[in-house]
């Protein structure tokens, strides 16, 4: 793997580690689910403190996302740093971003970032430590948002997020409409995807910096030339594929000046997900996203010794 190649993985946890119908959400749900053979096998690959973190979740869906996230972090360290699974210690840097610092060392040995939403976990990583990476995956939940938009009105709903977006971004999001003439309902759906395209990009950028959405410079940084990649159902031939369109001509501006040292990409996953990636170097190249197979990619790495 070349030093400035950014590898990118996606794992869908929905079909993994089945949970019996008799186990409902609750404080004892995750510990009971942990006794299932497939779940127990996966948990045993993690340090005790990470197992405990997974089992603290109230909902099984959240526990699954946490478990998938932890497994991908270890797998990334093993493959990028050529270490054994027991040595793949997940640490945190000064900004509390997850990283890999070998036992007895003081410097991180690779760069990676993880995001999850819905049932999807996404990880991006690179063996080079002189760059920063950020990733965000967002599930566009139209069933939740459309009733609120109808009740509040589009402009009012968008302005709820004025602390996150610049004044220009708010204006762009409020005024944007699909180029093709469609029904009012489809217009709302398209505008929501456009909103979440902005949201996904901003989250990915902020995660690259190691700060949160409360960063004081948040409204000074904006994205221009944002296009919404078409979902998989909008493409002519997608048999056996999970990916829709990719948009990579996003411009990042800060205090009115275009930034020349950041590369962004936005992808559509299936019909209801967007995945944003950010890297702090134009020299870095994004490898295509790979759909992770637990047995082939993760368990084999963990059990290679």
C-alpha positions as CSV (number, residue, x, y, z in Angstrom):
1,X,0.0,0.0,0.0
2,X,1.6,3.3,-1.1
3,X,2.0,5.8,1.8
4,X,-0.6,8.4,0.6
5,X,-3.2,5.9,-0.5
6,X,-6.3,6.2,1.7
7,X,-8.1,2.8,2.1
8,X,-11.8,3.0,2.7
9,X,-14.1,0.3,4.2
10,X,-17.8,-0.1,4.8
11,X,-19.5,-2.7,7.0
12,X,-23.2,-3.2,7.2
13,X,-23.9,-4.6,10.7
14,X,-27.6,-5.2,10.2
15,X,-27.2,-8.9,9.1
16,X,-24.3,-9.6,11.5
17,X,-24.5,-11.1,15.0
18,X,-28.2,-12.0,14.9
19,X,-30.3,-11.2,18.0
20,X,-33.2,-13.4,19.0
21,X,-36.7,-11.8,19.0
22,X,-37.0,-12.6,22.7
23,X,-34.3,-10.0,23.4
24,X,-35.7,-6.5,23.4
25,X,-34.1,-3.1,24.2
26,X,-33.1,-2.6,27.8
27,X,-30.2,-2.5,30.2
28,X,-29.8,-6.3,30.1
29,X,-30.4,-6.6,26.3
30,X,-26.8,-6.3,25.2
31,X,-25.4,-8.7,27.8
32,X,-28.0,-11.3,26.9
33,X,-27.2,-10.8,23.2
34,X,-23.5,-11.2,24.0
35,X,-24.2,-14.9,24.9
36,X,-25.2,-15.7,21.3
37,X,-22.4,-17.7,19.7
38,X,-21.6,-15.3,16.8
39,X,-21.7,-12.3,19.1
40,X,-19.5,-14.0,21.7
41,X,-17.0,-14.9,19.0
42,X,-16.7,-11.3,17.9
43,X,-16.5,-9.8,21.3
44,X,-13.7,-12.1,22.4
45,X,-11.5,-10.4,19.8
46,X,-11.7,-7.2,21.7
47,X,-10.0,-6.1,24.9
48,X,-12.2,-6.2,28.0
49,X,-12.7,-2.5,28.2
50,X,-13.9,-2.4,24.6
51,X,-16.3,-5.3,25.3
52,X,-17.7,-3.4,28.2
53,X,-18.2,-0.3,26.1
54,X,-20.2,-2.3,23.5
55,X,-22.4,-3.9,26.2
56,X,-23.4,-0.6,27.8
57,X,-25.7,0.2,25.0
58,X,-29.5,0.1,25.6
59,X,-30.4,-0.8,22.0
60,X,-28.9,-3.8,20.2
61,X,-28.6,-1.7,17.0
62,X,-26.3,0.7,18.8
63,X,-24.3,-2.2,20.3
64,X,-23.8,-3.7,16.8
65,X,-22.5,-0.4,15.5
66,X,-20.1,-0.1,18.4
67,X,-18.9,-3.7,17.9
68,X,-18.4,-3.2,14.2
69,X,-16.5,0.0,14.7
70,X,-14.1,-1.5,17.2
71,X,-13.4,-4.5,15.0
72,X,-12.7,-2.3,12.0
73,X,-10.2,-0.2,14.0
74,X,-8.2,-3.2,15.1
75,X,-8.3,-4.6,11.6
76,X,-7.0,-1.4,10.1
77,X,-4.1,-1.3,12.5
78,X,-3.2,-4.9,11.8
79,X,-3.2,-4.5,8.1
80,X,-1.7,-1.0,7.8
81,X,1.0,-1.4,10.5
82,X,1.8,-5.1,10.0
83,X,1.3,-6.0,13.6
84,X,-0.4,-8.9,15.3
85,X,-4.0,-8.5,16.5
86,X,-3.1,-8.5,20.2
87,X,-0.8,-5.6,19.5
88,X,-3.4,-3.5,17.8
89,X,-4.0,-1.1,20.7
90,X,-6.6,1.6,20.0
91,X,-5.5,4.8,21.6
92,X,-6.5,8.5,21.5
93,X,-4.6,11.5,20.4
94,X,-4.6,15.0,22.0
95,X,-8.0,15.7,20.2
96,X,-9.4,12.4,21.4
97,X,-9.4,11.0,17.9
98,X,-8.8,7.2,17.9
99,X,-5.3,6.3,16.8
100,X,-2.6,3.6,17.1
101,X,0.3,4.2,19.4
102,X,2.4,1.1,19.9
103,X,2.9,-0.2,23.5
104,X,5.8,1.8,25.0
105,X,5.7,4.4,22.2
106,X,4.6,8.0,22.2
107,X,3.9,8.7,18.5
108,X,0.9,7.4,16.4
109,X,1.8,5.0,13.6
110,X,-1.1,5.6,11.2
111,X,-4.1,7.8,10.6
112,X,-7.6,6.6,10.6
113,X,-11.2,7.7,11.3
114,X,-14.5,5.9,11.8
115,X,-18.1,6.9,11.5
116,X,-21.4,5.0,11.8
117,X,-25.1,5.7,11.3
118,X,-28.1,3.6,10.6
119,X,-26.6,0.1,10.1
120,X,-23.4,1.3,8.3
121,X,-19.9,1.6,9.8
122,X,-17.3,3.4,7.6
123,X,-13.6,3.6,8.2
124,X,-10.9,5.4,6.3
125,X,-7.2,5.0,7.0
126,X,-3.6,5.7,5.7
127,X,-0.2,4.5,6.7
128,X,1.1,8.0,6.5
129,X,1.0,10.1,9.8
130,X,1.5,13.5,8.2
131,X,-2.0,13.7,7.0
132,X,-5.4,13.9,8.7
133,X,-8.5,12.0,7.7
134,X,-12.2,12.4,8.4
135,X,-15.2,10.4,7.4
136,X,-18.9,10.7,8.0
137,X,-21.7,8.4,7.0
138,X,-25.3,9.7,7.3
139,X,-28.6,7.9,6.7
140,X,-31.1,10.2,5.0
141,X,-34.2,9.5,7.1
142,X,-37.0,11.1,5.1
143,X,-39.7,9.5,7.2
144,X,-38.4,11.5,10.2
145,X,-37.6,14.8,8.5
146,X,-40.5,15.3,6.0
147,X,-43.2,15.8,8.7
148,X,-41.1,18.4,10.4
149,X,-40.4,20.2,7.2
150,X,-44.1,20.3,6.4
151,X,-44.9,21.6,9.9
152,X,-42.2,24.2,10.2
153,X,-41.6,25.2,6.5
154,X,-38.4,24.6,4.6
155,X,-36.6,27.8,5.4
156,X,-37.5,27.6,9.1
157,X,-36.3,24.0,9.4
158,X,-33.0,24.7,7.7
159,X,-32.4,27.8,9.9
160,X,-32.5,25.5,12.9
161,X,-29.0,24.6,11.9
162,X,-27.6,28.1,11.5
163,X,-25.0,27.5,14.1
164,X,-23.5,24.7,11.9
165,X,-23.5,26.4,8.5
166,X,-22.2,29.7,7.2
167,X,-24.7,32.3,6.1
168,X,-23.9,31.5,2.5
169,X,-24.4,27.8,3.0
170,X,-27.8,28.5,4.7
171,X,-28.8,30.6,1.8
172,X,-27.6,28.0,-0.7
173,X,-29.5,25.2,1.1
174,X,-32.7,27.2,1.5
175,X,-32.8,28.4,-2.2
176,X,-31.7,25.1,-3.8
177,X,-34.3,23.2,-5.8
178,X,-33.9,20.2,-8.2
179,X,-33.3,21.1,-11.8
180,X,-36.0,18.8,-13.1
181,X,-39.6,19.5,-12.6
182,X,-40.9,17.0,-10.0
183,X,-43.8,16.7,-7.6
184,X,-43.7,18.8,-4.4
185,X,-43.1,15.7,-2.3
186,X,-40.1,14.7,-4.5
187,X,-38.8,18.2,-4.3
188,X,-38.8,18.0,-0.5
189,X,-36.9,14.7,-0.7
190,X,-34.3,16.1,-3.1
191,X,-33.8,19.2,-1.0
192,X,-33.3,17.0,2.1
193,X,-30.6,15.0,0.3
194,X,-29.0,18.3,-0.7
195,X,-29.1,19.4,3.0
196,X,-27.5,16.1,4.1
197,X,-24.8,16.4,1.5
198,X,-23.7,19.6,3.1
199,X,-24.1,18.1,6.6
200,X,-22.0,15.0,5.6
201,X,-19.2,17.1,4.2
202,X,-19.0,19.4,7.2
203,X,-19.0,16.5,9.6
204,X,-16.2,14.8,7.6
205,X,-14.1,18.0,7.6
206,X,-14.6,18.6,11.3
207,X,-13.7,15.1,12.2
208,X,-10.5,15.5,10.1
209,X,-9.5,18.4,12.3
210,X,-10.3,16.5,15.5
211,X,-12.7,19.1,16.7
212,X,-16.5,18.9,17.1
213,X,-19.5,20.7,15.6
214,X,-19.1,23.3,18.3
215,X,-15.8,24.5,16.9
216,X,-15.7,28.3,17.0
217,X,-14.6,28.6,13.3
218,X,-17.5,26.4,12.0
219,X,-19.5,29.3,10.4
220,X,-16.3,30.7,8.8
221,X,-15.8,27.5,6.8
222,X,-18.1,26.6,4.0
223,X,-18.5,24.3,1.1
224,X,-19.2,25.5,-2.5
225,X,-20.1,23.7,-5.7
226,X,-21.9,20.9,-3.7
227,X,-23.6,18.4,-5.9
228,X,-25.7,15.6,-4.6
229,X,-24.6,12.2,-6.0
230,X,-27.4,10.1,-7.3
231,X,-28.4,7.1,-5.3
232,X,-28.1,3.6,-6.6
233,X,-31.7,3.6,-7.8
234,X,-31.1,6.6,-10.0
235,X,-28.4,4.9,-12.1
236,X,-29.1,2.9,-15.2
237,X,-27.2,-0.3,-14.3
238,X,-26.3,-1.2,-10.7
239,X,-26.7,-5.0,-10.6
240,X,-24.5,-6.4,-7.8
241,X,-23.3,-2.9,-6.8
242,X,-24.0,-0.9,-3.6
243,X,-22.6,2.5,-4.8
244,X,-24.4,5.3,-6.5
245,X,-22.6,8.4,-7.9
246,X,-19.4,10.1,-6.6
247,X,-18.9,13.8,-6.4
248,X,-15.3,15.1,-5.9
249,X,-15.3,18.7,-7.1
250,X,-16.3,20.2,-3.8
251,X,-14.6,23.5,-2.9
252,X,-13.7,24.3,0.7
253,X,-13.6,28.0,1.6
254,X,-12.4,29.6,4.9
255,X,-13.0,33.3,5.7
256,X,-13.6,34.0,2.0
257,X,-10.5,32.3,0.6
258,X,-10.4,28.9,-1.2
259,X,-8.4,26.3,0.7
260,X,-5.8,24.5,-1.4
261,X,-4.7,21.8,0.9
262,X,-7.9,19.8,1.5
263,X,-9.5,17.1,-0.7
264,X,-13.1,16.1,-0.2
265,X,-15.3,13.4,-1.7
266,X,-19.0,12.6,-1.4
267,X,-20.5,9.2,-2.3
268,X,-24.0,7.8,-2.4
269,X,-24.3,4.3,-0.8
270,X,-27.4,2.4,-1.8
271,X,-30.5,4.6,-1.7
272,X,-30.4,6.2,1.7
273,X,-26.8,6.8,2.7
274,X,-24.2,9.4,2.0
275,X,-20.5,9.0,2.9
276,X,-18.2,12.0,3.0
277,X,-14.4,11.7,3.1
278,X,-11.8,14.4,3.9
279,X,-8.0,14.4,3.7
280,X,-5.6,17.2,4.5
281,X,-3.4,16.7,1.4
282,X,-4.1,17.0,-2.3
283,X,-1.3,14.4,-2.8
284,X,-3.4,11.7,-1.2
285,X,-5.4,9.3,-3.3
286,X,-8.7,7.7,-2.3
287,X,-8.9,4.0,-3.0
288,X,-12.4,2.7,-3.8
289,X,-14.6,1.8,-0.9
290,X,-14.5,-1.9,-0.1
291,X,-17.5,-3.7,1.4
292,X,-16.1,-5.6,4.4
293,X,-16.7,-9.3,4.8
294,X,-16.2,-10.2,8.5
295,X,-15.0,-13.7,7.9
296,X,-12.7,-12.9,5.0
297,X,-11.3,-9.5,6.1
298,X,-11.7,-9.2,9.9
299,X,-11.8,-12.7,11.6
300,X,-9.0,-13.9,9.3
301,X,-6.7,-11.0,10.4
302,X,-7.6,-11.6,14.1
303,X,-6.9,-15.3,13.9
304,X,-3.9,-15.3,11.7
305,X,-1.5,-16.1,14.5
